[in-house]
Amino acid sequence: MRFEIMTFWPGALPRGLLVGCILQLGLLSAFALVSDARAQKLVDPNTVAPEYRAAAEKRRAEQLKQLQCSKKADEAKVNHRDHAAYVNACLDK
């Protein structure tokens, strides 16, 4: 039977923690960038083909109304849980 003795390298633990922290920060920043990229952009009717311009103008008006209602919800300090219901009620008015 052979027994191996564990050796302790003085710099191994801090180095491993540093590498782990760097990897976690990298993943968090990557997820933050992805969440920003998924946000809808405002439609610009001038950059759309002429046959789709009316639909683009209608969509932009909807987006602006949603943004206004979302800002009203933020100003009213609505709970995150009730945010969607507040915005939907605002859009129905």
C-alpha positions in Angstrom: 0.0 0.0 0.0 1.3 3.4 -0.9 0.5 6.6 0.9 1.0 10.0 -0.6 1.7 13.0 1.5 -0.2 16.1 0.7 2.0 19.0 0.2 1.0 22.6 0.8 2.1 25.3 -1.5 1.9 28.6 0.2 0.6 30.6 -2.8 -1.8 28.0 -4.2 -4.9 29.0 -2.2 -4.8 32.8 -2.8 -3.9 32.2 -6.5 -6.9 29.9 -6.9 -9.2 32.4 -5.2 -8.0 35.2 -7.4 -8.5 33.2 -10.5 -12.0 32.2 -9.3 -12.9 35.8 -8.6 -11.7 37.0 -12.0 -13.7 34.3 -13.8 -16.8 35.2 -11.8 -16.4 38.9 -12.6 -16.0 38.1 -16.3 -19.2 36.0 -16.3 -21.1 38.7 -14.5 -20.0 41.4 -16.9 -20.8 39.1 -19.9 -24.4 38.6 -18.6 -24.8 42.3 -18.0 -23.8 43.1 -21.6 -26.2 40.4 -22.9 -29.1 41.8 -20.9 -28.5 45.2 -22.4 -28.3 43.8 -25.9 -31.8 42.2 -25.5 -33.5 45.5 -24.8 -35.8 46.7 -27.6 -34.6 49.7 -29.5 -37.0 52.4 -30.6 -38.2 51.9 -34.2 -37.1 54.7 -36.6 -39.7 55.0 -39.3 -37.2 56.8 -41.6 -34.9 53.8 -41.8 -37.7 51.4 -42.8 -38.7 50.6 -46.3 -41.6 52.9 -47.5 -44.1 50.1 -47.6 -43.5 49.3 -43.9 -43.3 53.0 -42.7 -46.9 53.2 -41.4 -46.4 50.0 -39.3 -43.1 51.4 -38.0 -44.7 54.7 -37.0 -47.5 52.8 -35.2 -44.9 50.6 -33.4 -42.9 53.6 -32.4 -46.0 55.3 -30.9 -46.7 52.1 -28.9 -43.1 51.9 -27.7 -43.1 55.6 -26.6 -46.4 55.0 -24.7 -44.9 52.0 -23.0 -41.8 54.0 -22.0 -44.0 56.8 -20.6 -46.0 54.3 -18.5 -42.8 52.6 -17.3 -41.4 55.9 -16.2 -44.7 56.7 -14.4 -44.4 53.3 -12.6 -40.8 54.1 -11.6 -41.8 57.6 -10.3 -44.7 56.1 -8.4 -42.2 53.5 -6.9 -44.3 50.5 -7.8 -43.0 47.2 -6.6 -41.3 45.0 -9.2 -44.0 42.4 -8.7 -46.7 44.9 -9.6 -44.8 46.7 -12.3 -46.4 44.9 -15.3 -49.9 45.2 -14.0 -49.4 49.0 -13.5 -48.0 49.4 -17.0 -50.8 47.4 -18.5 -53.4 49.5 -16.7 -51.7 52.7 -17.8 -51.7 51.5 -21.4 -55.4 50.7 -21.3 -56.2 54.3 -20.3 
